[in-house]
């Protein structure tokens, strides 16, 4: 749009459309990130969102962390540790990635275990057998219920997924 400032100009304030174009992240996702406290904006006289250029680095960190499988809650917690919500530096990114390393190692281990156990499930079809490592590990459901649907309810109440 001709009346909006050029985002290539040093120190420019970016519209949501410009951030969308530069970051490749949809405006709806940017608004969602803002609602979750991951990024911030100011408002112009017309009430439209405006972002400082530094938001581009923050959005890049969010997207990189999401590609690693990090939930937004973990990303927000890591960002909250930054002074005054400033844009992460290279050192900050190193600290964030170190913080996430153990979580990623655990996730990799679970995924490898899942991959190795999938052969036992091919052709099973029920996913509720006592031996099923996917839906009923160690026959947890057998301890207090009967059936996979009840197990799903129990598992969710216990904070599982």
C-alpha positions as a Python dict, from the first residue, in 0.01 Angstrom:
ca = {
    (1, 'X'): (0, 0, 0),
    (2, 'X'): (143, 333, -110),
    (3, 'X'): (53, 531, 205),
    (4, 'X'): (220, 286, 445),
    (5, 'X'): (587, 336, 537),
    (6, 'X'): (843, 122, 354),
    (7, 'X'): (957, -155, 589),
    (8, 'X'): (1308, -137, 443),
    (9, 'X'): (1356, 211, 586),
    (10, 'X'): (1577, 208, 896),
    (11, 'X'): (1376, 239, 1218),
    (12, 'X'): (1042, 201, 1041),
    (13, 'X'): (730, 92, 1220),
    (14, 'X'): (561, -200, 1045),
    (15, 'X'): (194, -259, 981),
    (16, 'X'): (52, -604, 1045),
    (17, 'X'): (47, -662, 668),
    (18, 'X'): (416, -577, 642),
    (19, 'X'): (503, -812, 930),
    (20, 'X'): (291, -1079, 762),
    (21, 'X'): (475, -1031, 433),
    (22, 'X'): (824, -1022, 587),
    (23, 'X'): (774, -1310, 831),
    (24, 'X'): (550, -1536, 624),
    (25, 'X'): (317, -1561, 924),
    (26, 'X'): (-53, -1489, 871),
    (27, 'X'): (-200, -1177, 1031),
    (28, 'X'): (-440, -1396, 1228),
    (29, 'X'): (-141, -1582, 1377),
    (30, 'X'): (28, -1252, 1462),
    (31, 'X'): (-284, -1136, 1645),
    (32, 'X'): (-293, -1473, 1824),
    (33, 'X'): (74, -1441, 1926),
    (34, 'X'): (-1, -1095, 2057),
    (35, 'X'): (-301, -1223, 2254),
    (36, 'X'): (-74, -1488, 2408),
    (37, 'X'): (184, -1223, 2501),
    (38, 'X'): (453, -1351, 2266),
    (39, 'X'): (476, -1026, 2070),
    (40, 'X'): (356, -671, 2129),
    (41, 'X'): (232, -388, 1911),
    (42, 'X'): (136, -28, 1945),
    (43, 'X'): (-165, 140, 1788),
    (44, 'X'): (-165, 432, 1549),
    (45, 'X'): (-418, 716, 1567),
    (46, 'X'): (-664, 504, 1367),
    (47, 'X'): (-631, 213, 1609),
    (48, 'X'): (-433, -6, 1366),
    (49, 'X'): (-158, -231, 1497),
    (50, 'X'): (199, -119, 1442),
    (51, 'X'): (506, -325, 1522),
    (52, 'X'): (868, -232, 1575),
    (53, 'X'): (1104, -406, 1332),
    (54, 'X'): (1242, -620, 1615),
    (55, 'X'): (918, -820, 1614),
    (56, 'X'): (1047, -996, 1303),
    (57, 'X'): (1325, -1166, 1500),
    (58, 'X'): (1086, -1261, 1778),
    (59, 'X'): (843, -1414, 1525),
    (60, 'X'): (1135, -1603, 1366),
    (61, 'X'): (1227, -1747, 1707),
    (62, 'X'): (863, -1846, 1768),
    (63, 'X'): (843, -2024, 1434),
    (64, 'X'): (1179, -2200, 1483),
    (65, 'X'): (1071, -2318, 1829),
    (66, 'X'): (737, -2440, 1693),
    (67, 'X'): (918, -2637, 1422),
    (68, 'X'): (1107, -2806, 1704),
    (69, 'X'): (772, -2903, 1852),
    (70, 'X'): (778, -2659, 2142),
    (71, 'X'): (431, -2563, 2267),
    (72, 'X'): (344, -2193, 2273),
    (73, 'X'): (322, -2207, 2653),
    (74, 'X'): (688, -2311, 2671),
    (75, 'X'): (786, -2041, 2422),
    (76, 'X'): (598, -1780, 2625),
    (77, 'X'): (765, -1899, 2945),
    (78, 'X'): (1107, -1871, 2783),
    (79, 'X'): (1029, -1524, 2647),
    (80, 'X'): (908, -1412, 2988),
    (81, 'X'): (1258, -1473, 3121),
    (82, 'X'): (1393, -1205, 2887),
    (83, 'X'): (1438, -860, 3040),
    (84, 'X'): (1148, -628, 2957),
    (85, 'X'): (1030, -854, 2676),
    (86, 'X'): (1315, -740, 2451),
    (87, 'X'): (1406, -914, 2128),
    (88, 'X'): (1620, -1225, 2186),
    (89, 'X'): (1989, -1187, 2106),
    (90, 'X'): (2217, -1466, 1983),
    (91, 'X'): (2312, -1534, 2345),
    (92, 'X'): (1946, -1539, 2447),
    (93, 'X'): (1867, -1786, 2168),
    (94, 'X'): (2152, -2008, 2293),
    (95, 'X'): (2008, -1995, 2645),
    (96, 'X'): (1656, -2069, 2518),
    (97, 'X'): (1775, -2362, 2308),
    (98, 'X'): (1976, -2503, 2599),
    (99, 'X'): (1666, -2476, 2816),
    (100, 'X'): (1466, -2672, 2559),
    (101, 'X'): (1733, -2934, 2486),
    (102, 'X'): (1624, -3178, 2759),
    (103, 'X'): (1259, -3149, 2654),
    (104, 'X'): (1357, -3220, 2296),
    (105, 'X'): (1573, -3515, 2400),
    (106, 'X'): (1276, -3663, 2589),
    (107, 'X'): (1047, -3609, 2292),
    (108, 'X'): (1299, -3776, 2057),
    (109, 'X'): (1326, -4072, 2293),
    (110, 'X'): (945, -4111, 2308),
    (111, 'X'): (916, -4084, 1931),
    (112, 'X'): (1186, -4346, 1877),
    (113, 'X'): (1011, -4579, 2121),
    (114, 'X'): (680, -4519, 1946),
    (115, 'X'): (840, -4586, 1607),
    (116, 'X'): (993, -4909, 1733),
    (117, 'X'): (662, -5028, 1883),
    (118, 'X'): (443, -4950, 1582),
    (119, 'X'): (512, -5290, 1423),
    (120, 'X'): (328, -5458, 1712),
    (121, 'X'): (15, -5254, 1634),
    (122, 'X'): (-12, -5320, 1261),
    (123, 'X'): (-330, -5518, 1207),
    (124, 'X'): (-440, -5492, 1569),
    (125, 'X'): (-715, -5239, 1505),
    (126, 'X'): (-837, -5205, 1861),
    (127, 'X'): (-561, -5014, 2042),
    (128, 'X'): (-706, -5128, 2371),
    (129, 'X'): (-525, -5455, 2431),
    (130, 'X'): (-338, -5498, 2757),
    (131, 'X'): (-15, -5499, 2560),
    (132, 'X'): (-84, -5181, 2359),
    (133, 'X'): (197, -4933, 2429),
    (134, 'X'): (16, -4653, 2247),
    (135, 'X'): (-327, -4630, 2409),
    (136, 'X'): (-287, -4837, 2723),
    (137, 'X'): (76, -4851, 2835),
    (138, 'X'): (136, -5102, 3114),
    (139, 'X'): (-242, -5176, 3115),
    (140, 'X'): (-320, -4853, 3301),
    (141, 'X'): (-683, -4870, 3185),
    (142, 'X'): (-719, -5218, 3334),
    (143, 'X'): (-657, -5082, 3683),
    (144, 'X'): (-979, -4885, 3714),
    (145, 'X'): (-1188, -4908, 3400),
    (146, 'X'): (-1297, -5116, 3109),
    (147, 'X'): (-1247, -4993, 2755),
    (148, 'X'): (-1046, -4740, 2566),
    (149, 'X'): (-1304, -4459, 2577),
    (150, 'X'): (-1308, -4458, 2956),
    (151, 'X'): (-928, -4473, 2956),
    (152, 'X'): (-921, -4164, 2732),
    (153, 'X'): (-1132, -3977, 2989),
    (154, 'X'): (-915, -4095, 3277),
    (155, 'X'): (-597, -4005, 3089),
    (156, 'X'): (-722, -3650, 3015),
    (157, 'X'): (-826, -3598, 3378),
    (158, 'X'): (-477, -3693, 3488),
    (159, 'X'): (-329, -3421, 3268),
    (160, 'X'): (-232, -3642, 2976),
    (161, 'X'): (-305, -3580, 2615),
}
